[in-house]
Amino acid sequence: NDISKLWPISYEGQSDTACFDNALEFLTQGGYSLAHAMMMLIPEAWAGNKLMDQDRKAFYEYHAALMEPWDGPAAVAFTDGRQIGATLD
């Protein structure tokens, strides 16, 4: 059973940063792009945002049903060697 090799994603006693890193690695190893995984983990403030594009809002609504956002505050810069980005919580 290969699924058992994935668990646990994080371990008791790990720092918040280590847990976040493990979750990000889990998502990218599962096929999500780095940008997509980061948008899942640290979404923009979309609820009640009347100025946000409806497609973007739908993206966040869908992913909110899959997982809870990372609790911050945080400023995170990321790269995979080909793409670089940054986000604020």
MMTF fields as JSON, N, C-alpha, C and O atoms, coordinates in Angstrom:
{
  "mmtfVersion": "1.0.0",
  "mmtfProducer": "UNKNOWN",
  "numBonds": 355,
  "numAtoms": 356,
  "numGroups": 89,
  "numChains": 1,
  "numModels": 1,
  "chainsPerModel": [1],
  "groupsPerChain": [89],
  "chainIdList": ["A"],
  "bondAtomList": [4, 2, 8, 6, 12, 10, 16, 14, 20, 18, 24, 22, 28, 26, 32, 30, 36, 34, 40, 38, 44, 42, 48, 46, 52, 50, 56, 54, 60, 58, 64, 62, 68, 66, 72, 70, 76, 74, 80, 78, 84, 82, 88, 86, 92, 90, 96, 94, 100, 98, 104, 102, 108, 106, 112, 110, 116, 114, 120, 118, 124, 122, 128, 126, 132, 130, 136, 134, 140, 138, 144, 142, 148, 146, 152, 150, 156, 154, 160, 158, 164, 162, 168, 166, 172, 170, 176, 174, 180, 178, 184, 182, 188, 186, 192, 190, 196, 194, 200, 198, 204, 202, 208, 206, 212, 210, 216, 214, 220, 218, 224, 222, 228, 226, 232, 230, 236, 234, 240, 238, 244, 242, 248, 246, 252, 250, 256, 254, 260, 258, 264, 262, 268, 266, 272, 270, 276, 274, 280, 278, 284, 282, 288, 286, 292, 290, 296, 294, 300, 298, 304, 302, 308, 306, 312, 310, 316, 314, 320, 318, 324, 322, 328, 326, 332, 330, 336, 334, 340, 338, 344, 342, 348, 346, 352, 350],
  "bondOrderList": [1, 1, 1, 1, 1, 1, 1, 1, 1, 1, 1, 1, 1, 1, 1, 1, 1, 1, 1, 1, 1, 1, 1, 1, 1, 1, 1, 1, 1, 1, 1, 1, 1, 1, 1, 1, 1, 1, 1, 1, 1, 1, 1, 1, 1, 1, 1, 1, 1, 1, 1, 1, 1, 1, 1, 1, 1, 1, 1, 1, 1, 1, 1, 1, 1, 1, 1, 1, 1, 1, 1, 1, 1, 1, 1, 1, 1, 1, 1, 1, 1, 1, 1, 1, 1, 1, 1, 1],
  "groupList": [{"groupName": "ASN", "atomNameList": ["N", "CA", "C", "O"], "elementList": ["N", "C", "C", "O"], "formalChargeList": [0, 0, 0, 0], "bondAtomList": [1, 0, 2, 1, 3, 2], "bondOrderList": [1, 1, 2], "singleLetterCode": "N", "chemCompType": "L-PEPTIDE LINKING"}, {"groupName": "ASP", "atomNameList": ["N", "CA", "C", "O"], "elementList": ["N", "C", "C", "O"], "formalChargeList": [0, 0, 0, 0], "bondAtomList": [1, 0, 2, 1, 3, 2], "bondOrderList": [1, 1, 2], "singleLetterCode": "D", "chemCompType": "L-PEPTIDE LINKING"}, {"groupName": "ILE", "atomNameList": ["N", "CA", "C", "O"], "elementList": ["N", "C", "C", "O"], "formalChargeList": [0, 0, 0, 0], "bondAtomList": [1, 0, 2, 1, 3, 2], "bondOrderList": [1, 1, 2], "singleLetterCode": "I", "chemCompType": "L-PEPTIDE LINKING"}, {"groupName": "SER", "atomNameList": ["N", "CA", "C", "O"], "elementList": ["N", "C", "C", "O"], "formalChargeList": [0, 0, 0, 0], "bondAtomList": [1, 0, 2, 1, 3, 2], "bondOrderList": [1, 1, 2], "singleLetterCode": "S", "chemCompType": "L-PEPTIDE LINKING"}, {"groupName": "LYS", "atomNameList": ["N", "CA", "C", "O"], "elementList": ["N", "C", "C", "O"], "formalChargeList": [0, 0, 0, 0], "bondAtomList": [1, 0, 2, 1, 3, 2], "bondOrderList": [1, 1, 2], "singleLetterCode": "K", "chemCompType": "L-PEPTIDE LINKING"}, {"groupName": "LEU", "atomNameList": ["N", "CA", "C", "O"], "elementList": ["N", "C", "C", "O"], "formalChargeList": [0, 0, 0, 0], "bondAtomList": [1, 0, 2, 1, 3, 2], "bondOrderList": [1, 1, 2], "singleLetterCode": "L", "chemCompType": "L-PEPTIDE LINKING"}, {"groupName": "TRP", "atomNameList": ["N", "CA", "C", "O"], "elementList": ["N", "C", "C", "O"], "formalChargeList": [0, 0, 0, 0], "bondAtomList": [1, 0, 2, 1, 3, 2], "bondOrderList": [1, 1, 2], "singleLetterCode": "W", "chemCompType": "L-PEPTIDE LINKING"}, {"groupName": "PRO", "atomNameList": ["N", "CA", "C", "O"], "elementList": ["N", "C", "C", "O"], "formalChargeList": [0, 0, 0, 0], "bondAtomList": [1, 0, 2, 1, 3, 2], "bondOrderList": [1, 1, 2], "singleLetterCode": "P", "chemCompType": "L-PEPTIDE LINKING"}, {"groupName": "TYR", "atomNameList": ["N", "CA", "C", "O"], "elementList": ["N", "C", "C", "O"], "formalChargeList": [0, 0, 0, 0], "bondAtomList": [1, 0, 2, 1, 3, 2], "bondOrderList": [1, 1, 2], "singleLetterCode": "Y", "chemCompType": "L-PEPTIDE LINKING"}, {"groupName": "GLU", "atomNameList": ["N", "CA", "C", "O"], "elementList": ["N", "C", "C", "O"], "formalChargeList": [0, 0, 0, 0], "bondAtomList": [1, 0, 2, 1, 3, 2], "bondOrderList": [1, 1, 2], "singleLetterCode": "E", "chemCompType": "L-PEPTIDE LINKING"}, {"groupName": "GLY", "atomNameList": ["N", "CA", "C", "O"], "elementList": ["N", "C", "C", "O"], "formalChargeList": [0, 0, 0, 0], "bondAtomList": [1, 0, 2, 1, 3, 2], "bondOrderList": [1, 1, 2], "singleLetterCode": "G", "chemCompType": "PEPTIDE LINKING"}, {"groupName": "GLN", "atomNameList": ["N", "CA", "C", "O"], "elementList": ["N", "C", "C", "O"], "formalChargeList": [0, 0, 0, 0], "bondAtomList": [1, 0, 2, 1, 3, 2], "bondOrderList": [1, 1, 2], "singleLetterCode": "Q", "chemCompType": "L-PEPTIDE LINKING"}, {"groupName": "THR", "atomNameList": ["N", "CA", "C", "O"], "elementList": ["N", "C", "C", "O"], "formalChargeList": [0, 0, 0, 0], "bondAtomList": [1, 0, 2, 1, 3, 2], "bondOrderList": [1, 1, 2], "singleLetterCode": "T", "chemCompType": "L-PEPTIDE LINKING"}, {"groupName": "ALA", "atomNameList": ["N", "CA", "C", "O"], "elementList": ["N", "C", "C", "O"], "formalChargeList": [0, 0, 0, 0], "bondAtomList": [1, 0, 2, 1, 3, 2], "bondOrderList": [1, 1, 2], "singleLetterCode": "A", "chemCompType": "L-PEPTIDE LINKING"}, {"groupName": "CYS", "atomNameList": ["N", "CA", "C", "O"], "elementList": ["N", "C", "C", "O"], "formalChargeList": [0, 0, 0, 0], "bondAtomList": [1, 0, 2, 1, 3, 2], "bondOrderList": [1, 1, 2], "singleLetterCode": "C", "chemCompType": "L-PEPTIDE LINKING"}, {"groupName": "PHE", "atomNameList": ["N", "CA", "C", "O"], "elementList": ["N", "C", "C", "O"], "formalChargeList": [0, 0, 0, 0], "bondAtomList": [1, 0, 2, 1, 3, 2], "bondOrderList": [1, 1, 2], "singleLetterCode": "F", "chemCompType": "L-PEPTIDE LINKING"}, {"groupName": "HIS", "atomNameList": ["N", "CA", "C", "O"], "elementList": ["N", "C", "C", "O"], "formalChargeList": [0, 0, 0, 0], "bondAtomList": [1, 0, 2, 1, 3, 2], "bondOrderList": [1, 1, 2], "singleLetterCode": "H", "chemCompType": "L-PEPTIDE LINKING"}, {"groupName": "MET", "atomNameList": ["N", "CA", "C", "O"], "elementList": ["N", "C", "C", "O"], "formalChargeList": [0, 0, 0, 0], "bondAtomList": [1, 0, 2, 1, 3, 2], "bondOrderList": [1, 1, 2], "singleLetterCode": "M", "chemCompType": "L-PEPTIDE LINKING"}, {"groupName": "ARG", "atomNameList": ["N", "CA", "C", "O"], "elementList": ["N", "C", "C", "O"], "formalChargeList": [0, 0, 0, 0], "bondAtomList": [1, 0, 2, 1, 3, 2], "bondOrderList": [1, 1, 2], "singleLetterCode": "R", "chemCompType": "L-PEPTIDE LINKING"}, {"groupName": "VAL", "atomNameList": ["N", "CA", "C", "O"], "elementList": ["N", "C", "C", "O"], "formalChargeList": [0, 0, 0, 0], "bondAtomList": [1, 0, 2, 1, 3, 2], "bondOrderList": [1, 1, 2], "singleLetterCode": "V", "chemCompType": "L-PEPTIDE LINKING"}],
  "groupTypeList": [0, 1, 2, 3, 4, 5, 6, 7, 2, 3, 8, 9, 10, 11, 3, 1, 12, 13, 14, 15, 1, 0, 13, 5, 9, 15, 5, 12, 11, 10, 10, 8, 3, 5, 13, 16, 13, 17, 17, 17, 5, 2, 7, 9, 13, 6, 13, 10, 0, 4, 5, 17, 1, 11, 1, 18, 4, 13, 15, 8, 9, 8, 16, 13, 13, 5, 17, 9, 7, 6, 1, 10, 7, 13, 13, 19, 13, 15, 12, 1, 10, 18, 11, 2, 10, 13, 12, 5, 1],
  "groupIdList": [1, 2, 3, 4, 5, 6, 7, 8, 9, 10, 11, 12, 13, 14, 15, 16, 17, 18, 19, 20, 21, 22, 23, 24, 25, 26, 27, 28, 29, 30, 31, 32, 33, 34, 35, 36, 37, 38, 39, 40, 41, 42, 43, 44, 45, 46, 47, 48, 49, 50, 51, 52, 53, 54, 55, 56, 57, 58, 59, 60, 61, 62, 63, 64, 65, 66, 67, 68, 69, 70, 71, 72, 73, 74, 75, 76, 77, 78, 79, 80, 81, 82, 83, 84, 85, 86, 87, 88, 89],
  "secStructList": [7, 4, 4, 4, 4, 4, 7, 7, 1, 1, 7, 6, 6, 7, 7, 2, 2, 2, 2, 2, 2, 2, 2, 2, 2, 2, 2, 2, 2, 6, 6, 7, 7, 2, 2, 2, 2, 2, 2, 2, 2, 1, 7, 7, 7, 7, 6, 6, 7, 6, 6, 1, 7, 2, 2, 2, 2, 2, 2, 2, 2, 2, 2, 2, 2, 2, 7, 7, 7, 7, 7, 7, 7, 7, 3, 3, 3, 3, 3, 7, 1, 1, 7, 3, 3, 3, 3, 3, 7],
  "xCoordList": [0.841, 0.0, 0.886, 1.431, 1.029, 1.911, 1.411, 2.211, 0.105, -0.426, 0.113, 0.274, 0.39, 0.905, 2.294, 2.716, 3.004, 4.338, 4.268, 5.264, 3.102, 2.935, 2.666, 2.836, 2.255, 1.814, 2.862, 3.56, 3.021, 2.358, 3.049, 4.235, 2.294, 2.854, 3.729, 4.766, 3.312, 4.126, 4.156, 3.326, 5.124, 5.35, 5.157, 5.414, 4.709, 4.558, 5.907, 6.936, 5.883, 7.108, 7.822, 8.776, 7.38, 7.998, 7.597, 6.525, 8.467, 8.146, 7.065, 6.819, 6.428, 5.436, 6.055, 5.432, 7.283, 7.972, 8.204, 8.003, 8.62, 8.847, 7.543, 7.517, 6.47, 5.164, 4.709, 4.193, 4.905, 4.543, 5.359, 4.81, 6.652, 7.53, 7.081, 7.066, 6.72, 6.251, 4.963, 4.809, 4.036, 2.777, 3.022, 2.407, 3.911, 4.245, 4.885, 4.538, 5.802, 6.437, 5.409, 5.443, 4.501, 3.447, 2.624, 2.35, 2.234, 1.42, 2.195, 1.664, 3.441, 4.213, 4.582, 4.598, 4.874, 5.149, 3.886, 3.96, 2.735, 1.457, 1.039, -0.008, 1.849, 1.587, 1.149, 1.016, 0.919, 0.565, 1.811, 2.902, 1.643, 2.768, 3.085, 2.257, 4.275, 4.67, 3.713, 3.281, 3.383, 2.481, 1.097, 0.498, 0.595, -0.72, -0.721, -1.645, 0.304, 0.4, 0.477, -0.154, 1.239, 1.346, 0.007, -0.355, -0.725, -2.035, -3.031, -3.961, -2.84, -3.685, -3.349, -4.245, -2.066, -1.628, -1.796, -2.182, -1.511, -1.623, -2.472, -1.934, -3.795, -4.663, -4.771, -4.551, -5.115, -5.429, -6.697, -7.45, -6.922, -8.173, -9.271, -9.453, -9.987, -10.959, -12.403, -13.233, -12.72, -14.11, -14.561, -13.932, -15.629, -16.159, -15.43, -15.752, -14.448, -13.688, -14.461, -14.42, -15.151, -15.987, -15.164, -15.687, -13.903, -13.049, -12.348, -11.795, -12.361, -11.64, -12.386, -13.611, -11.629, -12.152, -12.892, -12.428, -14.021, -14.849, -14.144, -14.36, -13.307, -12.564, -11.562, -11.397, -10.9, -9.938, -10.666, -10.215, -11.783, -12.579, -13.046, -13.025, -13.464, -13.903, -12.752, -12.96, -11.544, -10.357, -10.205, -10.025, -10.278, -10.098, -11.256, -11.039, -12.477, -13.627, -13.477, -13.73, -13.07, -12.878, -11.811, -12.023, -10.669, -9.568, -9.83, -9.266, -10.679, -11.047, -11.81, -11.78, -12.492, -13.206, -12.248, -12.594, -11.054, -10.075, -9.203, -8.844, -8.867, -7.96, -8.113, -8.548, -7.749, -7.774, -6.507, -5.457, -6.591, -5.39, -4.402, -4.764, -3.166, -2.102, -2.321, -2.6, -2.198, -2.345, -1.034, 0.009, -1.083, 0.114, 0.154, -0.441, 0.778, 1.218, 2.524, 3.373, 2.643, 3.848, 4.071, 3.124, 5.32, 5.751, 6.641, 7.643, 6.279, 6.98, 7.478, 6.709, 8.757, 9.35, 9.654, 10.038, 9.483, 9.675, 10.241, 10.063, 10.924, 11.456, 11.657, 11.868, 11.59, 11.919, 13.103, 13.374, 13.799, 14.93, 14.547, 15.413, 13.259, 12.767, 11.792, 11.671, 11.101, 10.068, 10.33, 10.762, 10.068, 10.233, 8.951, 8.292, 8.613, 7.403, 7.463, 8.375, 6.487, 6.369, 4.898, 4.12, 4.534, 3.153, 3.115, 4.023, 2.063, 1.826, 0.582, -0.367, 0.592, -0.586, -1.444, -2.498],
  "yCoordList": [-1.182, 0.0, 1.244, 1.617, 1.877, 3.041, 4.266, 5.113, 4.374, 5.555, 5.643, 6.742, 4.518, 4.532, 5.155, 5.594, 5.198, 5.813, 7.338, 7.983, 7.904, 9.359, 9.902, 11.097, 9.052, 9.499, 9.254, 8.244, 10.065, 11.362, 12.426, 12.32, 13.435, 14.541, 15.408, 15.91, 15.579, 16.325, 15.537, 14.66, 15.869, 15.125, 16.033, 17.235, 15.456, 16.212, 16.799, 16.128, 18.04, 18.7, 19.472, 20.196, 19.333, 20.102, 21.567, 21.893, 22.434, 23.863, 24.118, 23.282, 25.276, 25.66, 25.68, 25.265, 26.164, 26.236, 24.847, 24.633, 23.909, 22.537, 21.895, 21.203, 22.117, 21.573, 22.163, 21.452, 23.472, 24.126, 23.54, 23.233, 23.385, 22.828, 21.418, 21.073, 20.612, 19.253, 19.273, 18.495, 20.165, 20.265, 20.734, 20.223, 21.697, 22.188, 21.081, 20.903, 20.351, 19.24, 18.176, 17.642, 17.868, 16.89, 17.297, 16.472, 18.565, 19.04, 19.042, 18.625, 19.503, 19.547, 18.141, 17.882, 17.243, 15.862, 15.182, 14.216, 15.692, 15.167, 15.719, 15.344, 16.609, 17.089, 18.534, 19.044, 19.207, 20.62, 21.441, 21.135, 22.488, 23.39, 24.127, 24.181, 24.687, 25.423, 26.588, 26.787, 27.348, 28.489, 28.031, 28.648, 26.961, 26.436, 25.993, 26.312, 25.266, 24.795, 25.964, 25.929, 26.996, 28.157, 28.891, 29.377, 28.972, 29.62, 28.811, 29.374, 27.501, 26.66, 26.869, 26.98, 26.92, 27.006, 28.405, 28.55, 29.42, 30.807, 31.574, 32.298, 31.416, 32.089, 33.583, 34.068, 34.292, 35.713, 35.854, 34.895, 37.035, 37.318, 37.442, 38.508, 36.376, 36.336, 36.468, 37.007, 35.999, 36.028, 37.481, 38.254, 37.83, 39.183, 40.213, 41.4, 39.781, 40.702, 40.941, 40.114, 42.051, 42.365, 42.721, 42.705, 43.038, 43.426, 42.237, 42.374, 41.08, 39.92, 39.312, 39.192, 38.935, 38.242, 36.972, 36.271, 36.678, 35.537, 34.194, 33.272, 34.065, 32.817, 32.594, 31.473, 33.658, 33.544, 33.216, 32.377, 33.879, 33.615, 32.156, 31.51, 31.64, 30.244, 29.29, 28.258, 29.631, 28.832, 28.716, 27.618, 29.845, 29.842, 29.153, 28.457, 29.339, 28.657, 27.147, 26.423, 26.677, 25.239, 24.692, 23.681, 25.361, 24.861, 25.013, 24.271, 25.966, 26.11, 24.883, 24.558, 24.203, 22.979, 21.804, 20.821, 21.898, 20.813, 20.909, 19.892, 22.128, 22.303, 23.69, 24.628, 23.801, 25.107, 25.864, 25.253, 27.193, 27.974, 27.944, 27.689, 28.207, 28.274, 29.496, 30.584, 29.319, 30.452, 31.202, 30.609, 32.493, 33.315, 34.158, 33.749, 35.259, 36.041, 35.519, 34.952, 35.731, 35.264, 36.034, 36.439, 36.223, 36.668, 35.542, 35.211, 34.955, 33.771, 34.014, 34.403, 33.784, 33.791, 32.342, 31.554, 31.99, 30.594, 30.505, 31.406, 29.402, 29.123, 27.626, 26.908, 27.169, 25.783, 25.717, 24.671, 26.83, 26.895, 27.375, 27.75, 27.367, 27.844, 28.995, 29.849, 29.012, 30.008, 30.597, 29.893, 31.888, 32.54, 33.302, 33.823, 33.358, 34.071, 34.472, 34.086, 35.247, 35.666, 35.907, 36.245, 35.729, 35.953, 36.412, 36.13, 37.116, 37.566, 36.887, 36.637, 36.592, 36.008, 37.128, 36.871],
  "zCoordList": [0.0, 0.0, 0.0, 1.039, -1.138, -1.269, -0.52, -0.124, -0.321, 0.369, 1.79, 2.32, 2.407, 3.784, 3.861, 4.931, 2.748, 2.727, 2.849, 3.173, 2.591, 2.625, 4.015, 4.257, 4.92, 6.242, 7.291, 7.197, 8.245, 8.383, 7.531, 7.22, 7.167, 6.39, 7.278, 6.844, 8.506, 9.474, 10.776, 11.015, 11.599, 12.832, 14.036, 13.97, 15.117, 16.358, 16.762, 16.698, 17.17, 17.601, 16.505, 16.789, 15.251, 14.173, 14.293, 14.803, 13.818, 13.788, 12.74, 11.87, 12.833, 11.827, 10.436, 9.459, 10.361, 9.075, 8.5, 7.305, 9.327, 8.864, 8.404, 7.386, 9.14, 8.749, 7.417, 6.556, 7.26, 6.004, 4.857, 3.799, 5.058, 4.034, 3.649, 2.467, 4.633, 4.352, 3.535, 2.594, 3.895, 3.156, 1.725, 0.788, 1.557, 0.215, -0.619, -1.787, -0.034, -0.75, -1.124, -2.232, -0.212, -0.475, -1.697, -2.568, -1.758, -2.873, -4.186, -5.215, -4.163, -5.41, -5.882, -7.085, -4.964, -5.356, -5.878, -6.637, -5.468, -5.943, -7.294, -7.821, -7.862, -9.21, -9.332, -10.444, -8.21, -8.281, -8.594, -8.113, -9.405, -9.649, -8.355, -7.445, -8.276, -7.08, -6.818, -5.683, -7.846, -7.675, -7.215, -6.334, -7.804, -7.431, -5.969, -5.22, -5.571, -4.183, -3.209, -2.153, -3.549, -2.665, -2.564, -1.493, -3.676, -3.651, -2.824, -2.246, -2.766, -1.916, -0.443, 0.394, -0.132, 1.26, 1.848, 3.008, 1.062, 1.534, 0.516, -0.322, 0.59, -0.384, -0.13, 0.98, -1.189, -1.05, -0.208, -0.043, 0.312, 1.02, -0.032, -0.62, -0.264, -1.352, -0.884, -1.617, 0.295, 0.768, 0.942, 1.665, 0.289, 0.386, -0.451, -0.387, -1.239, -2.081, -3.379, -4.29, -3.461, -4.622, -5.862, -6.977, -5.678, -6.799, -7.451, -8.543, -6.803, -7.331, -8.518, -8.506, -9.529, -10.695, -10.252, -9.353, -10.868, -10.461, -10.657, -9.871, -11.688, -11.885, -10.759, -10.278, -10.346, -9.245, -7.942, -7.163, -7.718, -6.514, -6.5, -5.453, -7.647, -7.746, -7.426, -6.787, -7.867, -7.545, -6.031, -5.502, -5.34, -3.89, -3.171, -2.18, -3.657, -3.047, -3.157, -2.194, -4.319, -4.528, -3.585, -2.916, -3.537, -2.716, -1.219, -0.415, -0.841, 0.572, 1.057, 2.244, 0.141, 0.505, 0.688, 1.344, 0.118, 0.214, 1.458, 2.052, 1.849, 2.983, 3.578, 2.909, 4.842, 5.492, 5.138, 4.935, 5.062, 4.755, 5.911, 7.06, 5.58, 6.576, 7.451, 6.948, 8.742, 9.657, 9.756, 10.03, 9.536, 9.569, 10.806, 11.802, 10.836, 9.68, 9.084, 9.772, 7.805, 7.139, 5.845, 5.171, 5.521, 4.202, 3.708, 4.342, 2.581, 2.105, 0.685, -0.194, 0.472, -0.865, -1.22, -0.356, -2.494, -2.884, -4.296, -5.116, -4.556, -5.883, -6.037, -5.06, -7.273, -7.583, -8.545, -9.135, -8.696, -9.605, -10.996, -11.787, -11.297, -12.588, -12.426, -13.305, -11.306, -11.043, -9.665, -8.751, -9.522, -8.225, -7.922, -8.823, -6.654, -6.266, -4.812, -4.08, -4.404, -3.011, -2.723, -3.615, -1.466, -1.051, 0.391, 1.173, 0.731, 2.103, 2.628, 1.884, 3.908, 4.544, 5.089, 5.672]
}
